[in-house]
Amino acid sequence: MQRRELLRHLSRTAAALAWQQMFSPLARAQAPTLDNWRESAEVFTLGVASGEPRPTSVVLWTRLAPKPEQADGGMPPQSVAVQWQVAGDSRFDQIVRQGSELAEAARAHSVHVDVLGLLPGREYFYRFQVAGQVSTIGRTRTAPDPGEASPRLRIALASCQHFEAGYFSVHRDIAASDVDLVLFVGDYFYENELPGYLRVRQHTHQFPRSKAKFTLGHYRQHHAAYRQEADLRACHAAHPWLMVWDDHDVLNDYAGLTEPDDALNQAQFVKLRTAAYQAYFEHLPISPKRAPVAASMRMHDHYEWGQLAELWTVDTRQFRSEHVCSTWRGPRNGRMLWRCPAALKPERSMLGQDQELWLADGLAASTRAWKFIVQSTQISPSGLTGRFGKLLYGDGWDAFPAARERLMAAIAQPRVPDVVCLGGDVHRHVAANLRLQPSDLQSPIVASEIVTASITSPGLSELITQWMKAVNPDLLHLRSDERGFVLLDVTQQQVACEFRATPHPVRADSRLHTQARYVIDRGVPGPRKV
């Protein structure tokens, strides 16, 4: 029986009996809970999730929402104690950790548990219980011991899932894949609506037309609508996730504390960003230690996978320099720059100075075989060149050339070999060379780049895609016509990259195929096709 089928068919009745034995009435009475709270409707409508796997810990998540279409989830205003349990087997015969966590109304009755004291490199199963109900069982795993010469790491790289653009069938493929980790690199949801001709389905709720009227309740409803997707819930339950956010998780093309279309003043935008960050935290497996404070939330971090790999999750939004020049909307609503000297200013940054230094120092100190920079967009040049000059994507690294040069210089140090940059955002599968001096074919290749296509969001036209590839020779693979994810198989000597894809738009019954395969050899920067 496949793992997903096993989890689905585990007896909830037997699980409920086990919970009654594990948690005595005395223990429940001592918790500051809503007394005798019962709920006839399903409370775990948004599923379960795990994330941030480290050698001895992992984060568990759920949210109580018997009426997920409502901003408060249909929950009472009081806090509720939720029991959680972690086992070494799917039958929960080997309980290794258990406890109780408050689901607070102020956080939409979400639950974030830092489970400590686990063993390195192990598979675990987990579940929650409240109101006489037991959640779906989730599967997770811890990272290997930092000193271990781990032989393998398998990653699913995914990004950009617009609800209206298609179904989340790509997640079905990821859920069934034998991976250790899902890296989701931005645009977990979209705050905007698609034009009717691109729309496959429609939300049952709507955002206000005025951005100034966006509230925490709107963001909660939107997240909940996404989290009710069966394939997305299955993918969260099947694997631990690491998250990187991007603009649509708050507002299209926002940069730092600015909203580029001047529809909001700064005070209005800070209020909106505060609400968006809180809702993002409430719906994803993020450590409670990183809960947002007002309009700030630490997203950048680093993770080790034995001696095999080190991963830096990088925040390209919160500390980004504001947009420059008068930009115009190009294909698929992209923000384009033309003849913009202000973009060349050396102080402009995608990451902010502190995060740039943190990343450079981390790369220089790493002793792992592979170094993965996990960020939200495409680093390699993708400008469109013609008689008119060059058009640049104003919301990507092309509009921050000095910041990109600093990043490439940090990678080019002799102590920093075997760097692979991972990204999303641009709705296309990409394998590319990264050079010390971008776009200079005489400059040495210092790193490799792999970018995933979107889960559902539409890509560029074939005409523009071919034009982009023709004028940017370091883009070795470039496909915008299909949706999907990238499967990365990391060993000591090689990173194998399988671009999984399905035609656009993604249907409920879509099946994925292998679009292309590339490998990155240890000691040889740059992907090669196989």
N, C-alpha and C positions, 0 to 999 in steps of 0.2 A: 504494500500500500504506500502511495506517495506521502511525503511529509505533510503536505497541505490537507490531504484527505484524512490522515491520522488525526491531525489537530481538530478538524471539523467534526469528526465523529466521536471524540472523547465524550463520555457521559457527563452531562452537566448535573444530573441528579447525584451521581456518586461524588462529584466534586463538591457539591453543596453540603453533603453529609460530612465530608472531610473538614470543611471549613468550620462547621459547628463544633467539631471535636477540638480543632486547633485553637479557637478563640473562645474562651470561657465567658459567661455572662458577666462575671466580676470585672474582667479586663475591659469589656465593652462599656460597662457602666462607669468606669473611671475616666473614660475619654470624654472630652468636651464636645459632645455630639448632640444632634437633634434627637431627642428621646423618641424611641419607638417609631422611627421613620420607616415607612414601607412604601413601595411604589409598584403598582401593577404593570405599568408599561416598562419596556426594556430601557435600562439606564445606560448601558454600554453601547449606545447606537453609533458612536464614533470610533469604536474599536480600541485597540491597545497598541503600544509602540515601545521600542527601546532605542537607545542611542548612546553616543560618546563612549564606546567600549575602550576600557583600559585594562591592564593586566589583572587587576584585582577588583574592578568595579564596572558598573554599567548603570545607565539612567533608565528608569521605567516611567511610562506615561499612560494615563487615560484621562477622560473627562466624562463626568456624569451629565447626561442630557436626554431625559425621557421625551422631551419635545425639542429636538435639535433645530427646528425651524424658528424657534424663538431665541431672542438674544440671550436670555438667561437660561436657556436649555430646559425650561419648564421646572426648574429646581426651586425649592424654598430658599429664603434669604439667609438661613443659618448655615454654619459649617457642618460637614458630615464626615465622620471617621470612615475611612476606606481601608480594609485589610488587603495586604499584598503578600505574595508568597513566591519564592524562587526554589526550583528543584533541579536536580541533576538528570531527571528523566521526565518524559511526557506524561507518565501516570502519577507523578507526584508521590512516589514511594520514597524518594530520597530528598527530603526537604533540607535545604542548606541555609536559607535565610527567610525570615518572615517579619512582619511588623504592621503598624497602622500609621496612616498618614491622613492629615486633615485635607479635605476638599473644601476650599474656602469660597464663599460667594464672591468675594472681591476678585478672585481669579477664575471666575466662571466655573467653579467646582472642578477645576483641573487638578490632577495629581502628578507630581514630579518626585520621584524617589531616587536618591543616590544610594544604590545598593553597594555596600562595601564588604570586604572580606571574602571575595570570591577567589577561585583559583585561576591562574593564567591559562590561556589557550583552551578553554573549556566551553562546551555547548551547555546552555541552560534553558529552562522553560519557566514561564512566569504567568501569574493570573492575579486578578483582583476580585474582591467580594464586598458587596454592600446591599442593603435593603432586601436581603434574602436572595440575591442574585449573584451569579458567578460569571465573570467575563469570559470571552474567548481566550484561549491559551496562546501566548506568544512564545516565540523561540528567539534566543539571542546568543551571543557568545562574547567571551572576553578576549583581549589581545594576548599574544604570547608574552612570556617573561622577557623583559628588556635585554637580557643577556643571551637569549636563545637564538641559535642560528636557524630561524624559522624557514622552512623550505618553500613556502608558498603563501600568497595573498591574492584572493580573487575579489574584484571590486566591480560593482555596477555603477556607472556614471550616468546621471540623469538630470534633466532640467526642464523648466518651462511647460507647465500644464494648464492651458486655458480650458476651463470647463466647457465653454460654448464651441470650441474649435474641434472637439472630438471626444471620444470615450477613452478611458484610461486603461485600455487593453495592454499597453506596453508594460504596465505594472504587473499584469498577470504573468508575462514572460519573466520579469525580474524575480517575482515571488517564487517561481518554479526553478529558478537558476541556482546552481550550487555556488553561492557567493558568501564571503565573510562579512561584507560591508556594502551598504548603499551610500554613495556620495551624491547628495542632491545639491546642485550648485545654483539655485536661485529660481525665483518666480514660481514658488510653490502654489500660489494662486494669482489671479489677475483681478485688479480692482476696476478694470474697464470692461465695456461691452464691445463685442465684435460687430462690424457691419453685417447686415442681414445676409448678404451673399456669401459670407464666410461662415455663417453660423450653422452648426450641425444640431445643436440643442440650445435650450434657453434656461436661464435660472428661474426658479419659482419666486425669487425675491429680486429687488433691484437696489442698486446704490442710488442716492439722490443725484440729480443732475448737477447740482452745485457741489464742488469739492469741499467748500467751506462747511457743508452740512454733514460730512462724513463723521460718524461717531464710532465709539468702541463697540456699540451694539451692532452696527452695520458690518464691521470687520469680523465680529464673532459669528454672525449669521453666514457670512461668506465662507469662512473657514469650515464651518459645520457642514455646509452644502457640499464642499469638496470631500470632507472626511467621511461622508456617507457612501461614497463610491466603493463598491465591494472589492474591486481589484486593488485600489489604493490601500484599503484596510488590510487586505491580505498581504500586500508587500511590506507594510509596516510590521505586521505580526510575524513575518517570516525571517526578517533580518534586522540587525541593528543599523541605524542611520547616523551619518554625520551631515550637518546642515551648513550651507552657506546661503545668505539671502541676497536678493537683488532688488531692483526698483519696484516692480509690480507688487511685491510684498508690502509696499507702502503706497507709492504713487509713481506713475510712469516717469522715468528719467529724472527722478529727484537726485540731488547731489548735496550731501551734507545736510545743512539746515536750509536749503533753498529748493523751491519748486520752480522749474525753469519757465513755465508758461505765464508767470505773473498773475495767476488766478487767485493766489493766496498771499497775504502778507506773511512776514516771518513768524509772528505770533500765532497766526492761524495754522501755519504749516507745522510748527512745533507741537501744537495741540494734536494735529492729525497724526504726526509721527509717533507721539506718545501712545495714542490709541492703537496704531498699527503694530508697534513693537510689543505691546502688552498682549494683543490677540495672537500674534505670531508665537510668543512664548507659551501662551495658554493651550495651544493646539499641537505642540511638537515636543519630541523627547529631548529636552534641553535641561541641563542641570539646574536645580533651584538656586545654586550659588550664582548663576548668571541671570537671575530674574531682572527685568528692566527696572531702572530707576528713572522715572519721568521719561524723557525722550532719549535716554542713553541705555545701551545694552552691549556688553562685551560679547562679540561673536568670534573674534579671531582666537585661535588656540593651536596647539600642536599635539600630535599623537604618534606613538611609536608602535611598530609591529615587529617585535623582536629586534634582531640585527638586520632584518631584511629591508625595512622601509621606515621612513618618517614622513608624516603628512602635516602640512601647515594649512589650516583652514583660514582663509584671508577675507577680510571685510572690505569690499570695494565701494561701499555706499556711504557709510556713516561719517567718514572723515574725508570724503572726496572734495576737491576744489570745485567751485561752482562753474557752470557752463559759461563759455565765452562766445563772443561774436553773435551776429544775428543768424540763427540757424533756420533751416527750412525743412519741411517734412518730405522725405523721399519715399521710396518704395516701402510698403508695409508700415507706414507711419514712422520710419526711421529718421533720426535727427542727423542732418548732414551739415558739414562744414566745407566752405570754399574760400580760399585765400584769407586765412585767419591767423595773422602773426601772433595774436594774443595766446593762441594755443601752445606756442613754443616757449612760453615763459618758464624758466627753470624751477620756479617755486611751485608750479602746479603739480598736484599729486592725486593719484587714485586712492592711496592708502592712508595718507597723512604721515608726517615725519616720524612719529613714534612707532607706528606699525611698520614702516619701511625699515627702520633700524632694527626692530625686533626680528623681522624676517631675515634680514641680511646676517645678523648675528647668529640666528638659529641655523641657517644654511652653513655658515662657516664652521660651526661647532659640531655639526652632525657627523657621526661615524657610521651611519646606516648605509647599506648598499645603494638604495634608491631614495631620492628626495622628491616628494610630490608637493607641488604648490597647488592648492585647491582653491580656486577663485571663480568669479561668476561669469566671465566673458572671454572673448578671444584676444590673445595678446599679439599674435602675429599680424603683420600689416594686411589690410584688406581693402585699401583705398581703390577707387575707380579712376583710372587715368585716361585722358583723351585730349583732344585739341584744346579744350577749355582749361586744361590743367588737371588738378587732382581733387576729387571729392572724398572726404573722410567721414566715417561714421562718428558723429559728434558725441556719442554716449559710450564710446569704447576706448581702448588703449591708444588707438590712432590719434585721438584728440589730446593725449597726454604723453607726447614723445619723450620729454625729459624724464618723466617718471619711469617710462619703459626702459630708457637707456640706463637709469640707475639700477633697475632690477636686473637687466642683462649683465651689467658690470659686476653686481654682487654674485651672480651665478658663474661668471667667467673666472672667478678666483681659482687658483690651482687646487685649493682644498675642497672645492664644491663640484665634483663630477656627478654625472648620472642624475640630472634634474629633469623631471617631467612636469610640465604645467598642464593642469586640467581645467576646463572651463565649459560654459554653456552659453545661454542668452541669445545667441545669433540664429538659432533654429536651423542649424546645418551641422552635418558630420564633417569634421576637419582633422586631418593629420598634417602637421607643418613642422618645418625647421624654424628654430629661433636663433637668430644671429646676434653677435655682439653689437653690431650696427645694423638695425633692421633695414631691409630692402637693399642692402649693399651685398651683392653676390660675391664680392671679394673678401667680405668679413667672415671670420670663422663661425661655424655653427657651435653654439654653446649648450643648447638644450633642445628638448623635444616638446611638442605640444599636441594634445589630443582634446578636441572639443566635441561635445555631444550635441546631436540634434534634439529637438524638443519632444516631449511626450505627446503633445497635440498641436501646439501653436504653429500657424502657417509660416512657411519659409519664403525666400526670395524666388522670383521667376527664374526659369532656366536661362533666359537671355542674360540677365544680370549675373547669375552664378557663373556662367561661362566667361563672361567679361572679367569678372573678379579673378577667376583662376588664371586667365591669360596674362593679366598685368601684374600678378603676384606669384612668381614662380616658386616661392617657398611653400605655397599651399599645395602639398603633394596629393591630398585627397580633399574633395570639396563637393558635397551633395546637399542641396536644399529641398529636394522634391519629396523626400520621405521623412517620416518621423521615427523615433526610436530611442535607443540608449547605446552606450559602449560598455562592453565586457572586457575588463582588464585582468589578465592572468600574470601575476608578478612572481618571478623566480629569481634566484641569485644572478643568473646570467642574462635574463631577458624579460622584457615586458611585452606580452602578446596582446594586441588590441583587435577585438572583433566588433565591427560596427553593425549592430543589429537594427533592422529597419522594417517599416511597413508603409504602404502607400498612404498619402494624405487624401482626404481626412481619415482619421482613425475611427473605425467602426467598432461596435460592441463585440463582433466576432472576428476581429482582425487577428492575423497570425504574422509573426515576424520571421524574417530571413536574414542571412548574412550578406550585407551589402559589400563589405570589403574587409580584408585582414591586413594589418601592419604589425611589425615588430620593432622594438627598440633594443638594440644590443648593448650590453654592459660595456662601457668605455668608448662607445661610438655614438655621439649625440646625433639625433635626427632619426625619424621613423623610416622604415623601408617596407615596401609592399611585398607580400608573400602570396 
